[in-house]
Amino acid sequence: MGNILDLSEALWKGETDTYAHHCFGPPYGLERVADGTWFYKGFANTILRETVGGLVIVDPGAFFDCQIKFDKIRKHTSDRLNTAIFTHGHTDHVFGVDLYADEARLRDWPMPRVIAHEAMPARFLRYRESHGWNEIINGRQFMGGSGRPEWPVSFYDPDITYRKKLDVDVGGVKVLLRHARGETDDHTWVFFPDTRVLCTGDLFIYAVPNAGNPQKVQRYCMEWAIALREMAALGPEVLAPGHGFLILGADRVARALTETADLLESLHEQTIAAMNRGASLDEVIHSVKAPDALLKRPYLKPIYDEPEFIVRNIWRLYGGWYDGSPSHLKPAPEKDQAIEVARLAGGAETLARRAEELLEAGDFRLACHLADWAHLAAPDNPEVRKTAGRIYGKRAEAETSTMAMGIYLWAAGTMGELRAEGVKDGPVIRLQSGREKMV
């Protein structure tokens, strides 16, 4: 086996884990996983299927690595691209077709076609309208605020769209496309019946599902779980995820899909039960817990998203933005609140000192509240800034998920002009050693 397949096996057996090998991280490369089927593991993954009618490529590339993937694939095969399938409209999955289209024009080949769900063009329109905002939030999420990544404004629109399901034939190879709202409203999962290869897109990423991203739009937890069970019912033997590592073998694939569904269903059921009792958002997020046994699975570590964030997204879907606290309905400006709290406490520096004490005691959550108030009340005070930066830097180092680390690193930089030790530009990836690296 190759490096990717070897590491996939080691992860399944527990010989290493995704804290050491993040689902977005290396090794990268192209390896054969079934008859005529190749898997390119990258930041996001690409699946290549060879047919007598040309290539089928699921998720050809990201806007930042599509040329690398194209060059690697062209070293393997010179067959024309017949069909590209976009599993969803995120920018790490829907780029690269233009490279194959340029090639088709030069070689006088038929142009490749692109298939996607009918909601995708509306997503691309939204991305164009909000490109500045997307640069900001992705800079926080993946770079801890250390830079502002470019956000594309030009997209390759699909030639063919569908609503619920679509079966296509490419060179005698049947390809099943099924829609499911999950991470996005335009998600497609793909199944090749002849080889039993399942391409999940980001409905499976070898980590806690990205069902709660704090800075992104609505996710659909229960529909996601239903889709995972529908995939399992087809008996796939190869699971090629949108991010992360392969799972080989029908029993393993079924277990991974169903247990991921179990996790989502548990969070959903607990959240709805609490809401039906009239609980506030604060009560819900501090009482709903993911089953410990599931979080111990190699493919369900909270290395990117977290169960607590998923709970918030479930609340948002059913409960709107009001969190149940009356003062939050029409609040005073946060700065005014902070100035009053600081006055009562004896000054912003008193708040900052108490925040330091809470940090040393291991109460990161409460320490951050006090650091926020101190910084809002006295944003130009150098001691307050230093304390706030240190608290958020330490908070980032203690977190497991990319999303939490990115936001806390951004806070450390904007409040205290500090960065956690060892952090440089690039996506934040947690290492088992407790330090960070970038890819």
N, C-alpha and C positions, 0 to 999 in steps of 0.2 A: 504494500500500500504506500501511498504518498504521505507527505507531511501532514496534510489536512485530514486525510482519513485516519492516520495514526493518532493524531491529536483528538479527533472525534471519539475514537475508541477509548483513549485514556481518560477523557472527560466522563464518558458514560460509566466507566469502571471506578471512578473516584480516585484515579491515580494523580490527577491534578484537578483544578477547578477554574471557574470563570472569573474569580478574583485575580488569578494569575494570567488567564487568557480570556480577555474581555471579548464579548460577541462581535464588537466592531474592530478588534485588533488583529494583528498577524497571527499565524502565517497567512499570506495571500498567495493566490496562484490558481492554476487550472488543473483539475484532476478528473479522471473518468470515474463515474459512479454507477453506470448501467450501460446496456447495449446502446450505442450511439448517443450517449448522454454524458455531458461534461459539466462540472460544477466549478465556477470561478468564485472562490471566496475572496471577498474584498471588504471594504468598509460596509458596503451592502453587497449582496450576492447576486450573481448572474447564472442562469441555467441555460445550457446550449444543447439543443437536440438536432441531430443530423437526420435528414430524410433525403430520398431521391429527388424531391422537389425543391430542395434548398434547406436552409437552416431555420429553425424556430428558436428564438432567443427570448427568454423570460427576464425582464428587467435588464436592459443592455448596459446601463451604467449610471453613475452620478455625474453631475455637471463638472466635478473636479477630477474624475478618474476615468471617464469614458474613453479617452484616447489610449490610456494604458491598457484597458481591457480589450479594445479593438485590436491593438497591435499584438497582444498575446494570443487572441483568438485567431488572428490571421497567420500567426506562426504555426498554428495547429491545422487550420483548414482554409482553403480558398473558395469554398462553396458560397454562393450568393445568399444573402439574407432574404428569405421568403416572407416570414412573419415575425414581428416583434409583439410581445404581449407585455403591457404595463400592468403590474398587479395593483398599483395605486399611484397617485400623483405626486408623491413626495420626491423632492429633487435629487435624492440619492439613488433613484430607480429609473428615471424616465429620460435619460440623455444617452446619446450615442447613435441614434438611428440616422442622424444626418450624415455621419461618417460612412455608413453603408449606402445611403442614398447617393452621396457623391460618387462612390465607387460604382454604383449601378449606372449612373450617367456616363462615366468614363468607359465602362465596358459594354454599354448598350444592353444591359440586363433589364428585366422588368423591375420596376420600383418596388421596394419592400412595402408591405402593408403593416399598419399598427392597429392592434385591437385593444380596447379598454372599455371600462364601464362608462355608461352615458353621463355620469356625474363629473367625469374628469375635466372636460372643457371648462366647466364653471369653476373648478378648483384653480385651474391655470389662470383664469381671469382674476380671481381673488388674489392670487400670488402677484400678478402684475400690479394690481391696485395697492397692495400692502407691502411692496418689496422692501421699503425702508424699515418698517416694523419687523419684518422677518429677518433682516440683517441684524437688528438689535437683539432680538430674542435668541437667535441662533448663536450670536456672539457670546451671550451669557451661558447658554446651554452647553456649548461645545468648547468654548475658549475661556470660560470664567471671566469674561469681560475684558480680556487682554487685547482684543482686536475686534474688528467688525468685518465679518466675512462678506464676500460678494454674494448677492442673491440674484439669480437669473430673472430676466424679464421676457425671454424668448423661449417658447416651448414647442415641441413637435406634437401637434394635435393628432389624435387617433383618426385613422381612416374609417374604421368600423367600430361602432359602439353597440352595446347590448344592455338589456335591463336586468334580467334575472339569471338567465343561463344561455350559454352558446356552445355548440359543438362544432368544431371545424376539422377539416381533413387537409393535411399538408403532406404531399408525397406519399399518400397511403397511411400516414400516421394520424390516428384520431387524437384530438386534443379537447379536453373538457374544460370549459371556463364557467365558474360559478361566482355570483356576486354575494358578498356578505358585508354588512356594516360592522366594522370592528374598530381598528385603529383609525380608519377613515370611512367616509360615506361612499367612497368609490372603489372599494376593495374587491379584488378578484383573486380567487385561488384556482390553481391549474393542476389538472391531473392527466397523466399519460397512461391509459389503461394497459397498453401492451407491455410496458416496463414497470408499471406500478410505482412510477415516480410522482411524488406530490410536491408541488411548488406552492408554498403557503403564502408567499409574500411576507408582510410583517405581521400576519396573524400568528406567526411563531417565530421567535428570534433567539431561542436558547437562553432565555432570561425571563423574569417576571414580565408579562406582557406590557407593552407600551400603551396601557389603557387609562393612564391618569396624568399624562404630561402636564405639568402646572402652567406652561406658557402657550399651549396649543389648543386648538378647538376641540369640540365635543368628541368623545369616544363612546362606544356602544358595547358595554360589557356583556350583557346577556345575549345579544345577537352574536357576539364574538364567540361565546361558549357554544352556542347552537351550531355555528359553522364548524368549529373544531370537531364536534361529535359527528357532523355530516362527513367530514373528511375521513375520520376514523372508520366510519361504516363502509367505505370503499375498499378497505384492506390494503392501503399503501405499504410498500416495502422499503421505499427510500423517501425520507423526509428531507427536502432541500429548502431550508428556511430563508427568509428575507435577509436576515443577519445571523451570524453565528455559525454553528457547526452542524454537520450532517448527522442524521440518525439512520442507521441501517438495520433492517430486519423488521418483519411485520409486527412482532410482539412489542418490540421497543417503540416503534412508531405509534402504535395504538396506545401504549401507556403514556407516552409523552403528550399526545394530543388530548387524551381523556383527563389526565391529571391537570393539565393547563386549564381545561374547561372546568374541572372541579374547583380550582383556585378562584376563577372568575365568578363561578356560581356561588361559592361560599361568601365572597365579599359582597356580592349583589344581594343575596338573601339576608345577610346580617344587617346591611345598610337599610334596606327597605323595611325590615322588621322594626328597626329603631325609629325610622321616620314615621311609621304607622303608630308608634307609641307617643309621638309628638316630641321626640328628642331634637335638640338643637344640633347644628353642625358640629359645634365644639364637643358635645357629648358623643356624637357619632364617630368622629375621627379618633377619639381617644378610647373608644370601647370596641370597635370592630377590629378584629385581628385575623390575619391569614393563618390557616392551619400550619403549625410548625412542621409537621411531617412533609408537607408539600414544599415548603421553603428549603428543605434539605435536599431536594432533588437537584441533580447537576444542571438541569435545564430551567430551573425556577429560582435562581438566585436574584436578589434585588440589586443588580449591578447597573441597571439603566433607569428603569422606573421603579416605583415602590408601591406596595399595597395601600399605604396611607393616601397616596395621591389618587389611586384608583377609586377609593372610597369617596374622595371629594368630587370626582368626575361623575360618579353615580348620583350623588346628591345634586349636582348641577343639572343632570338630565331630568330628574324628577322634581326637584325642589326650587329651581331657579337660583338667583344670586343672594337672596336674603337668607342669612345664616341663623336666624332665630333670636339674635341678641337685639333688643329694641333700640339701643343707642347706635347700633350700626346701620339702622335704616336711613337716617339722615345725620351722619356724624359731623362733628366739628373737624376742621382740618387737623391732620395728624401732628403737624408742627405745633399748633395751639395746645393740643392735648399734652404733647411732650413738655412744653414750657411749664404748664401747670403742674404736671407730675414732678418735674425737676424742682419747682418752687417749693412744693410740699416736702420733698425729700431733703432740701437744703442745698440744692444746686446740681448741675449736670455732672460735676466731678464726683459728687457723692454717689450718684447713680452709676457712674463708670466704675468706681471702686467696688461697689456692691456687685456689679456685673462680673468683675474679675474674681471676686470671692466665689460666686456661683459657678464660674468656669472651672476654678480649681476644685470645686466640690463635685464636678461632673454633671451639673445641671445646665446643659447647653441650651435647652429651650428657653428657660427663664433668663439666663444670661443674655441671650440675644434680644429679648424684649427690652431689658434695661439698657443694653447698648444702643438699640434703636432710639429710645427716648432721649438718652444722653446726647447722641449725635444730632438728633433733630433740634434739641433745645440749644445746643452750643456747637454748631457744625464747624466753626473756625478755631475751636479750642484744641491745641495740639495734643494735650494729654487725652482728651476724650477721643479724638480721631485715632490716636495710637491704640487705645484700649479697644475701640470698636473694630479696628482692623485686625488686631490680634485675636479677638474673640471669634470673628467670622473666619479667619484663617484656620484656627484650631477646629472650628466646627466643620469646615470643609474636609480637613484631614481625617476627621472621625466618621465621615459619611461613607456609605457603600455605593450609592447610585450616582451615575453621571449627572443626572438632573439636579440633585441636591448639591453636589460638589460645585457644579458650574455656577449656580446662583449664589452660593456662599462665597466662592472665590471672587465673583463680581462684587459682592458686598464688601469683602475685605479690601478690594482695590479702590472702590468708589468712596468708602468711608475713611479708610486709613491709609490709602495709597500704599498698601502692602500686598504681597503675594505669598501664598503658602510656599514653603521651601520646596524647591525642585520643580515648580510648575513653570512651563514655558508655553508659547503659543501652540494651539492645536487642540483637538478634542481631548477631553479629560477621560482617562481610563484608570480605573482602580487596580492596583497591584496587590497581591497577597501580602507583600511586605509592609503595606500601610502607606507607601509612597505613591505618587502618581507618575504616569508617563503620557506621552502624546503620540498619536499616530497621524 
